[in-house]
Amino acid sequence: MGTEIKQTSDDGSSSSSTIIGPLNFTTDSSIPPSSLVDERTVPCIFCSKCYDFHSVDNGADQYLAHLYLVHRLIVGDVKEIACLASYCYYWKEKFRDEPAEKYCSVMLLNQLPDGTSSRNEKYFLLSDVEPLDYELRQRLRREKLDLVLTRHQFERTDRNFQRDCLYCRDYRSDTRPDFVAHLYSKHFLQLGKPEHLVFVDELIELVQDKLNRLICLFCEKVFKDRPTLKEHMRKKGHKRINPDNHYYDRFFLVNYRLKERPAYVPIAQRKQESSVFQSDDDSDSDWSDWNGEEQRTTCLFCSHSAADIGSVKGHMVANHSFDFDQSVAGMSFYQRVKVVNFVRRQMHILQCINCGERFGDYETLCSHLSTVGHHRLDKESSAWDQPEYFFPTYEDDQFLCHLEEMDEDELYDTSEDSVVISESVNASINIDAESLSLENFRLN
C-alpha cells in the first residue's frame, strides 16, 4: 500500500495519485526496510538523471542544484520534508501528465541561473502553499516517523543479529545494542547510545567502510596505513563520529521527531483575514499607546547589534571602514538585497567579500579585511549579483527590513536590469476551487 492522495474533481468523481515506491513494509515483516523508498537511485522530477541520496558526496544537494540550474525549480523549505526521495517520486509522477505551472508559483527574472542577463526567464517554486504539497509533506512525516519507530523497536529486540567486531574478530553479538555497547566498552569507539540509534546496520557498514579506506571517523583525514590511523584516533580522541557532520543525522532517533506546524488556512480565509479593510467592532482602534518588542539589527561583519539602523551603519564605518550607503549608491532595491545577503554569506563561510580568498577562522578573515583594505565591495564584479542572493542568509534579517527606508527615488528604480516581473495568476476563489482546500483531501 503506497501513500495515496484522493482528489475530488469538478464532476464529483475521484482520482488518485500514488507515490512511486511503497511506503509500507516488505512482505517479510521480520526484515523492516531502512527507508520509505529507494533513496539510492532517485530520478529527477523532470528528466531521467538519477542521484544517490545516501552518497557521502551530498547527493541530495546535487539533486536540488540540478533542479535549479537545469529546470529552474526551487523546492521551498526542503529541510522540512521528511523523505525527500518519496517527495520527488510523487511530483515526478504528477508532472508527467500535468504542467509545473498548475502546482508551482511562477516568477519571471531577468537572469539565467548562472547569472547571465536575459529577459523574462521563468522560474518555479514548489512549496506547501499548494494544498496538495502541504498534505503530502504532512503524510510523509507521519509515515517516516511510524517506519523509524517500528525499525527502532525491531533493532532493539531482534536476536538474529550476527556480525564480527570491527576490531577483535573473535567477538560476535546476538543483538545490535550489545554490539554497539561492546565497541564502546572494549574499544572506546563511540557511535552513540544504543537506545538512541536507528538503522544501526547501515551505520556500522559506513563505519567499517571508512576504517577500511583508512579514513578517520571524526576529521575525515586519510592515513597511509591502519596502525597510523588507529594511533591518530586514539591520541586525538577521534574514536567517535563527528556530531557536526549532518550525514549522520539519519542514524539518531531524535532527528525524526515531529515538529509542530501551524494548521493550514484555506486561501479564501487567508485573503479575508489579510484584507486592509478587515475590522473588529469589539476591538479598540486606538493603537497609539502600543509598544511592540524592539527589533535589533546586526552588523554585516560582526555580532554588534542596535535598534537604530543608523547606529549600525555608523558602527560599520568606524569599526570596519565600510560605508553601506556609499557602497550601494545607485543600486536598485533588489541589488541592495543581493549585497546584504552576499556579505552575510561571505562572512558566514569565512571568505573575503572583495577577493574571495577563504580563511580558517573569523579572526584571520577580519585581519585580512583590515590589513589589505578589502572592507569594500567590487561593484564591477558579478560575484554578488547572482539570483541565489535573492534569498536571505539568515532568517528574520532586520537589515533587509530597513532597505525599504532608503530614498524613494532610489527604491523604485525601474531600470530594465533590476525589475522582477511577477507573472499573473489566473485563479479565482469559488466553490470549485475551494474544493481543493485541505478539508476536502483524503489520505488512504
Backbone torsions as a table, in degrees:
resi	resn	phi	psi	omega
1	MET	NA	118.4	179.5
2	GLY	-92.5	173.5	175.3
3	THR	-74.7	122.0	-174.2
4	GLU	-127.1	133.4	177.8
5	ILE	-114.9	121.4	179.3
6	LYS	-95.8	137.1	-177.9
7	GLN	-128.3	130.5	-179.9
8	THR	-87.8	125.2	-178.5
9	SER	-86.0	176.9	-176.2
10	ASP	-62.4	-31.9	-177.1
11	ASP	-88.0	6.1	176.1
12	GLY	92.0	-9.4	178.8
13	SER	-78.5	160.6	-178.8
14	SER	-115.8	143.5	175.5
15	SER	-126.7	157.7	-177.3
16	SER	-129.4	146.5	176.2
17	SER	-125.4	126.9	-174.8
18	THR	-115.4	135.4	176.3
19	ILE	-67.7	130.1	178.8
20	ILE	-63.3	131.9	-179.2
21	GLY	94.2	135.8	-176.3
22	PRO	-72.0	143.9	173.9
23	LEU	-104.6	8.3	179.5
24	ASN	-103.3	-174.0	179.7
25	PHE	-86.7	163.5	178.4
26	THR	-70.9	168.5	-178.4
27	THR	-64.3	-29.2	176.3
28	ASP	-88.5	100.1	-174.1
29	SER	-69.2	-13.3	179.9
30	SER	-78.8	-10.0	179.8
31	ILE	-126.4	81.5	-179.5
32	PRO	-65.1	149.5	179.2
33	PRO	-74.3	168.0	-178.1
34	SER	-103.0	-0.4	178.8
35	SER	-158.5	166.5	-179.1
36	LEU	-69.0	-42.6	176.9
37	VAL	-137.1	178.9	179.5
38	ASP	-72.5	106.7	-178.8
39	GLU	-90.0	2.6	-179.9
40	ARG	-82.3	-28.8	-179.2
41	THR	-135.2	80.5	-179.0
42	VAL	-94.8	116.9	-178.9
43	PRO	-77.6	151.0	175.0
44	CYS	-61.4	147.3	-179.3
45	ILE	-60.0	-32.1	-172.7
46	PHE	-110.7	-22.3	-177.0
47	CYS	-133.3	-173.4	-173.7
48	SER	-91.9	-1.4	-178.9
49	LYS	-67.2	137.7	-176.0
50	CYS	-117.9	154.7	-179.6
51	TYR	-135.6	151.0	177.5
52	ASP	-99.8	107.9	-177.7
53	PHE	-73.3	-14.3	177.5
54	HIS	-94.0	3.7	-179.0
55	SER	-68.6	142.0	177.4
56	VAL	-72.1	-8.2	178.5
57	ASP	-91.0	23.5	177.6
58	ASN	58.3	59.5	-179.1
59	GLY	-59.7	-35.6	179.8
60	ALA	-66.1	-40.4	178.5
61	ASP	-65.7	-38.8	177.1
62	GLN	-64.7	-36.7	178.7
63	TYR	-63.1	-47.3	-179.0
64	LEU	-65.7	-37.5	177.7
65	ALA	-64.8	-39.1	177.6
66	HIS	-62.6	-42.2	179.0
67	LEU	-59.6	-39.8	-178.2
68	TYR	-75.7	-49.7	-173.3
69	LEU	-71.7	-34.0	-175.4
70	VAL	-99.0	-40.9	-173.1
71	HIS	-112.8	2.4	176.1
72	ARG	61.6	28.7	-178.3
73	LEU	-110.3	132.0	176.1
74	ILE	-117.4	131.2	177.3
75	VAL	-96.1	118.8	-177.4
76	GLY	-75.7	143.1	177.2
77	ASP	47.9	49.9	-173.7
78	VAL	-64.0	-27.8	-179.8
79	LYS	-70.1	-16.0	179.0
80	GLU	-87.2	-2.9	-179.5
81	ILE	-85.5	120.8	-173.9
82	ALA	-64.9	-42.2	179.0
83	CYS	-133.7	95.3	-176.2
84	LEU	-62.9	-33.9	-179.3
85	ALA	-62.5	-48.6	178.7
86	SER	-63.1	-37.7	178.2
87	TYR	-60.4	-44.4	-179.0
88	CYS	-70.2	-38.6	176.5
89	TYR	-58.5	-43.9	-177.3
90	TYR	-62.9	-49.5	-176.4
91	TRP	-70.9	-25.4	174.5
92	LYS	-63.3	-41.1	178.7
93	GLU	-66.4	-40.2	-179.7
94	LYS	-66.8	-45.0	-176.0
95	PHE	-76.2	-7.6	177.3
96	ARG	-68.6	-33.2	-176.7
97	ASP	-111.8	-14.5	-175.2
98	GLU	-131.4	149.7	-178.3
99	PRO	-71.9	153.2	-179.0
100	ALA	-63.0	-30.6	-178.0
101	GLU	-60.1	-22.0	-176.8
102	LYS	-69.3	-30.2	-175.6
103	TYR	-119.4	-10.4	-175.5
104	CYS	-107.6	149.6	168.3
105	SER	-76.4	139.9	-174.7
106	VAL	-119.6	137.6	173.3
107	MET	-140.5	154.1	179.2
108	LEU	-111.4	127.5	178.6
109	LEU	-120.7	159.1	-180.0
110	ASN	-95.9	35.4	-180.0
111	GLN	-146.8	149.4	170.6
112	LEU	-82.5	164.1	179.3
113	PRO	-55.7	-28.1	179.7
114	ASP	-85.7	2.1	178.1
115	GLY	96.8	-6.7	179.1
116	THR	-68.5	137.7	-178.9
117	SER	-67.2	134.5	178.0
118	SER	-164.4	135.5	-174.0
119	ARG	-80.3	141.0	169.3
120	ASN	53.9	49.8	175.5
121	GLU	-84.1	132.5	-173.9
122	LYS	-90.8	133.1	177.1
123	TYR	-127.4	154.5	-177.6
124	PHE	-122.5	143.3	175.4
125	LEU	-123.7	118.0	178.3
126	LEU	-103.1	114.5	-174.9
127	SER	-145.8	176.0	-178.3
128	ASP	-79.0	9.3	168.7
129	VAL	-64.1	-33.3	174.0
130	GLU	-74.2	121.9	-176.1
131	PRO	-54.8	-38.9	179.7
132	LEU	-63.5	-40.7	178.1
133	ASP	-66.4	-41.7	179.7
134	TYR	-59.5	-49.1	-178.1
135	GLU	-68.0	-34.0	176.2
136	LEU	-61.4	-46.0	179.7
137	ARG	-62.1	-41.7	179.9
138	GLN	-63.5	-42.2	-179.4
139	ARG	-66.4	-41.0	179.7
140	LEU	-62.7	-37.3	179.4
141	ARG	-65.1	-41.8	179.5
142	ARG	-68.3	-42.6	178.9
143	GLU	-62.5	-43.2	-178.8
144	LYS	-63.3	-45.2	-179.7
145	LEU	-63.5	-43.5	178.9
146	ASP	-60.6	-43.5	-179.7
147	LEU	-64.9	-43.7	-177.3
148	VAL	-65.3	-42.2	179.7
149	LEU	-65.0	-39.0	178.0
150	THR	-66.8	-42.3	177.8
151	ARG	-63.2	-41.4	179.7
152	HIS	-62.2	-43.7	178.6
153	GLN	-63.6	-40.2	178.6
154	PHE	-61.9	-46.0	-177.7
155	GLU	-67.4	-27.2	-180.0
156	ARG	-76.4	-25.7	-173.2
157	THR	-113.1	-17.0	-177.7
158	ASP	-65.3	127.7	-178.1
159	ARG	-111.0	17.8	178.5
160	ASN	-105.2	16.0	-179.7
161	PHE	-77.2	124.4	179.8
162	GLN	-132.1	116.5	179.7
163	ARG	-158.7	139.6	176.6
164	ASP	-72.1	149.7	176.6
165	CYS	-64.2	150.9	-179.9
166	LEU	-69.8	-17.7	-176.7
167	TYR	-117.7	-58.8	-178.1
168	CYS	-98.2	117.6	-172.4
169	ARG	-75.5	-9.2	-177.5
170	ASP	-92.6	4.3	-179.3
171	TYR	-106.8	133.8	174.8
172	ARG	-135.5	142.1	-177.5
173	SER	-120.2	149.8	178.7
174	ASP	-88.6	-18.5	-177.4
175	THR	-131.9	156.2	179.1
176	ARG	-69.6	-42.1	177.5
177	PRO	-58.6	-39.4	178.4
178	ASP	-66.1	-38.0	-179.9
179	PHE	-63.9	-47.0	179.2
180	VAL	-64.8	-40.6	178.8
181	ALA	-64.8	-36.3	177.9
182	HIS	-64.4	-42.4	179.4
183	LEU	-58.6	-36.0	-178.9
184	TYR	-80.6	-46.3	-174.1
185	SER	-71.5	-34.2	-176.4
186	LYS	-99.4	-30.6	-174.5
187	HIS	-123.5	2.0	177.3
188	PHE	56.9	30.3	176.6
189	LEU	-93.7	114.5	-174.4
190	GLN	-98.1	108.8	174.4
191	LEU	-102.7	-12.1	-176.9
192	GLY	124.2	165.1	177.7
193	LYS	-70.0	134.9	-176.4
194	PRO	-54.8	-36.4	-177.8
195	GLU	-71.1	-12.5	-179.2
196	HIS	-101.0	-5.4	-173.7
197	LEU	-99.0	151.9	174.7
198	VAL	-144.3	156.3	-173.5
199	PHE	56.0	48.1	-174.5
200	VAL	-63.3	-37.8	-178.9
201	ASP	-58.3	-45.1	179.9
202	GLU	-65.8	-38.2	178.7
203	LEU	-63.5	-44.2	-179.9
204	ILE	-64.8	-40.1	177.4
205	GLU	-61.3	-39.9	179.7
206	LEU	-65.0	-45.2	179.1
207	VAL	-63.4	-43.2	179.5
208	GLN	-61.1	-42.0	-179.6
209	ASP	-63.7	-41.9	179.2
210	LYS	-64.8	-42.5	179.5
211	LEU	-65.7	-38.6	179.0
212	ASN	-64.6	-32.5	179.4
213	ARG	-91.4	10.5	175.0
214	LEU	60.9	41.0	179.4
215	ILE	-108.7	131.0	177.5
216	CYS	-66.5	135.0	-177.9
217	LEU	-65.6	-33.0	-173.0
218	PHE	-91.0	-53.4	-173.9
219	CYS	-97.5	-7.2	176.2
220	GLU	67.6	15.1	177.3
221	LYS	-77.1	149.0	-179.3
222	VAL	-102.2	136.7	-176.8
223	PHE	-119.1	163.2	-171.2
224	LYS	-75.5	-29.1	179.3
225	ASP	-153.2	169.3	-175.3
226	ARG	-67.2	-42.0	177.8
227	PRO	-59.3	-40.1	178.8
228	THR	-64.7	-41.3	177.7
229	LEU	-62.4	-46.6	-178.9
230	LYS	-63.4	-38.6	179.2
231	GLU	-68.0	-40.0	177.7
232	HIS	-61.8	-48.6	-178.0
233	MET	-65.1	-33.0	178.8
234	ARG	-71.8	-48.3	-176.4
235	LYS	-69.2	-39.8	-177.0
236	LYS	-85.5	-4.6	-177.1
237	GLY	68.9	33.4	-176.9
238	HIS	-99.6	21.2	178.0
239	LYS	-85.8	56.4	-179.5
240	ARG	-163.2	160.5	178.3
241	ILE	-82.3	152.1	-176.3
242	ASN	-79.0	116.3	-179.3
243	PRO	-66.1	-18.4	-179.8
244	ASP	-86.6	-6.3	177.2
245	ASN	-88.6	105.2	-173.8
246	HIS	-70.8	-6.4	175.9
247	TYR	-63.4	-27.2	-178.6
248	TYR	-84.6	-4.2	-176.1
249	ASP	-58.7	-32.8	-176.2
250	ARG	-64.8	-17.3	-176.3
251	PHE	-93.5	1.5	-178.1
252	PHE	-116.0	126.1	-173.2
253	LEU	-59.2	-33.6	-175.5
254	VAL	-61.8	-26.1	-177.1
255	ASN	-77.4	-3.0	179.1
256	TYR	-105.3	4.4	-177.8
257	ARG	-64.5	147.1	179.1
258	LEU	-76.4	134.5	177.5
259	LYS	-99.7	147.5	179.0
260	GLU	-68.7	131.0	177.4
261	ARG	-122.7	142.1	177.5
262	PRO	-64.3	146.1	179.7
263	ALA	-64.4	146.2	-179.5
264	TYR	-70.6	135.2	178.4
265	VAL	-111.7	123.5	-179.9
266	PRO	-54.5	152.3	-176.4
267	ILE	-59.2	-42.7	-178.0
268	ALA	-62.1	-39.7	180.0
269	GLN	-70.1	-38.0	177.9
270	ARG	-63.4	-39.9	-179.5
271	LYS	-63.4	-40.6	-179.2
272	GLN	-68.5	-42.3	-177.1
273	GLU	-69.6	-27.3	-177.0
274	SER	-91.7	2.2	-178.2
275	SER	-64.0	137.7	179.9
276	VAL	-70.8	-13.0	179.5
277	PHE	-96.8	1.4	179.9
278	GLN	-66.4	132.7	-179.7
279	SER	-143.0	161.4	178.9
280	ASP	-128.9	115.8	-175.6
281	ASP	-64.1	-25.7	-176.9
282	ASP	-87.3	-8.2	-176.6
283	SER	-91.6	154.6	179.4
284	ASP	-82.1	120.6	-176.1
285	SER	-82.3	-6.1	-179.7
286	ASP	-90.7	104.9	-177.9
287	TRP	-104.9	15.2	-172.2
288	SER	-67.5	-25.6	-177.1
289	ASP	-99.4	11.9	-178.8
290	TRP	-87.2	131.7	179.1
291	ASN	-117.9	112.3	178.8
292	GLY	-79.1	169.5	178.6
293	GLU	-67.4	133.4	-177.0
294	GLU	-71.0	125.2	179.9
295	GLN	-97.3	127.6	-176.7
296	ARG	-101.4	144.9	179.7
297	THR	-105.6	134.6	-176.4
298	THR	-98.5	142.2	176.9
299	CYS	-58.6	150.0	-179.8
300	LEU	-73.0	-17.6	-172.9
301	PHE	-115.1	-17.4	-178.8
302	CYS	-147.9	-172.8	-175.3
303	SER	-88.4	2.6	178.6
304	HIS	-61.6	136.2	179.4
305	SER	-140.1	156.2	179.1
306	ALA	-156.3	157.6	179.9
307	ALA	-74.9	-27.0	-177.4
308	ASP	-97.5	124.1	-178.5
309	ILE	-65.1	-32.5	177.7
310	GLY	-62.3	-37.9	178.0
311	SER	-64.8	-38.9	179.5
312	VAL	-66.8	-42.7	178.5
313	LYS	-64.3	-38.8	176.6
314	GLY	-63.9	-38.4	176.9
315	HIS	-61.6	-42.4	-178.7
316	MET	-66.3	-35.2	177.6
317	VAL	-68.1	-45.4	-175.0
318	ALA	-73.4	-38.6	-172.6
319	ASN	-102.8	-21.7	-176.4
320	HIS	-125.8	3.1	179.8
321	SER	53.4	37.4	-178.4
322	PHE	-124.0	110.5	178.3
323	ASP	-94.7	103.0	-174.6
324	PHE	-63.0	-47.3	-177.7
325	ASP	-59.9	-39.7	179.1
326	GLN	-70.4	-36.3	-177.1
327	SER	-67.6	-32.2	-176.6
328	VAL	-104.8	10.0	-179.7
329	ALA	-58.5	132.3	179.1
330	GLY	85.0	-4.7	-180.0
331	MET	-87.7	153.7	175.5
332	SER	-76.6	171.0	179.8
333	PHE	-59.2	-43.9	-176.4
334	TYR	-70.1	-31.6	175.4
335	GLN	-68.3	-36.8	177.1
336	ARG	-64.5	-38.4	176.3
337	VAL	-59.8	-43.9	179.0
338	LYS	-62.1	-40.3	-178.9
339	VAL	-61.9	-46.8	-179.3
340	VAL	-61.4	-48.4	-178.2
341	ASN	-67.3	-32.4	178.2
342	PHE	-67.2	-47.6	-179.7
343	VAL	-63.4	-43.1	177.7
344	ARG	-57.0	-46.0	-177.2
345	ARG	-65.5	-44.9	-179.6
346	GLN	-61.4	-42.2	178.8
347	MET	-67.1	-34.3	-179.5
348	HIS	-66.9	-38.8	-178.9
349	ILE	-95.1	10.4	175.6
350	LEU	60.7	50.8	-178.8
351	GLN	-128.2	136.6	-177.6
352	CYS	-61.5	137.1	-178.5
353	ILE	-77.0	-12.5	-176.2
354	ASN	-104.1	-54.2	-175.4
355	CYS	-100.8	-13.1	177.3
356	GLY	82.6	4.4	-179.9
357	GLU	-68.5	140.2	-177.2
358	ARG	-102.3	147.7	-176.7
359	PHE	-129.4	163.6	-175.7
360	GLY	-82.9	-22.6	-179.8
361	ASP	-150.0	167.0	-174.8
362	TYR	-66.4	-40.4	-177.6
363	GLU	-63.0	-41.2	179.4
364	THR	-65.3	-39.0	178.1
365	LEU	-63.0	-45.8	-179.9
366	CYS	-62.9	-38.6	178.3
367	SER	-63.8	-40.8	177.9
368	HIS	-62.9	-46.3	-178.4
369	LEU	-59.5	-40.0	-178.5
370	SER	-75.9	-44.4	-175.5
371	THR	-67.3	-46.0	-176.1
372	VAL	-86.2	-13.6	-178.4
373	GLY	76.2	36.3	-176.6
374	HIS	-96.8	20.4	173.6
375	HIS	-79.3	51.2	179.5
376	ARG	-150.8	157.4	-176.1
377	LEU	-103.1	134.6	176.7
378	ASP	-84.8	101.8	-176.3
379	LYS	-65.1	-24.9	-178.9
380	GLU	-80.2	-16.1	-177.9
381	SER	-79.3	146.3	178.2
382	SER	-95.0	6.4	-176.4
383	ALA	-60.4	-40.7	-177.6
384	TRP	-89.4	-19.0	-175.0
385	ASP	-91.9	64.3	-178.6
386	GLN	-124.3	150.0	-178.7
387	PRO	-58.3	-29.8	-177.5
388	GLU	-62.6	-22.8	-178.5
389	TYR	-87.7	9.5	166.9
390	PHE	-70.8	-23.0	-174.9
391	PHE	-97.6	134.5	-176.9
392	PRO	-62.7	144.2	174.7
393	THR	-73.8	-38.3	178.9
394	TYR	-121.4	148.3	176.4
395	GLU	-68.9	146.2	175.1
396	ASP	54.0	44.7	177.6
397	ASP	-73.3	106.9	-176.3
398	GLN	-66.2	-23.1	179.1
399	PHE	-61.0	-36.6	179.4
400	LEU	-67.2	-32.3	-179.9
401	CYS	-65.5	-30.7	-176.8
402	HIS	-82.3	-7.1	178.2
403	LEU	-65.3	-27.0	179.6
404	GLU	-71.6	-12.2	-179.2
405	GLU	-88.8	5.8	178.0
406	MET	-69.3	175.2	179.0
407	ASP	-58.6	137.6	-175.6
408	GLU	-60.8	-37.4	-179.5
409	ASP	-62.6	-36.9	-179.4
410	GLU	-79.4	-33.5	-176.8
411	LEU	-63.6	-39.1	-176.8
412	TYR	-101.5	43.6	175.2
413	ASP	-66.1	122.2	-175.8
414	THR	-109.1	26.7	177.1
415	SER	-63.3	152.5	-173.4
416	GLU	-62.9	-29.5	-175.6
417	ASP	-75.5	-12.5	-172.8
418	SER	-117.0	2.8	-174.8
419	VAL	-87.8	129.1	171.7
420	VAL	-103.0	118.0	-172.8
421	ILE	-96.3	122.9	177.8
422	SER	-88.9	127.0	179.6
423	GLU	-78.5	135.5	-179.2
424	SER	-66.2	143.7	-178.9
425	VAL	-110.8	119.6	179.6
426	ASN	-85.9	87.0	-179.6
427	ALA	-142.9	144.2	176.6
428	SER	-136.1	148.1	-179.4
429	ILE	-90.3	110.9	176.4
430	ASN	-143.5	-174.3	-175.3
431	ILE	-63.3	-40.6	-179.4
432	ASP	-65.5	-43.5	-179.8
433	ALA	-67.0	-36.8	-178.2
434	GLU	-66.8	-18.5	177.4
435	SER	-67.6	-14.4	177.8
436	LEU	-87.4	0.0	-179.3
437	SER	-70.0	168.6	-173.1
438	LEU	-59.2	-34.2	-174.8
439	GLU	-64.0	-23.4	-176.3
440	ASN	-99.7	4.6	175.1
441	PHE	-88.6	141.6	178.2
442	ARG	-129.0	131.5	178.2
443	LEU	-105.9	130.9	177.4
444	ASN	-108.3	NA	NA
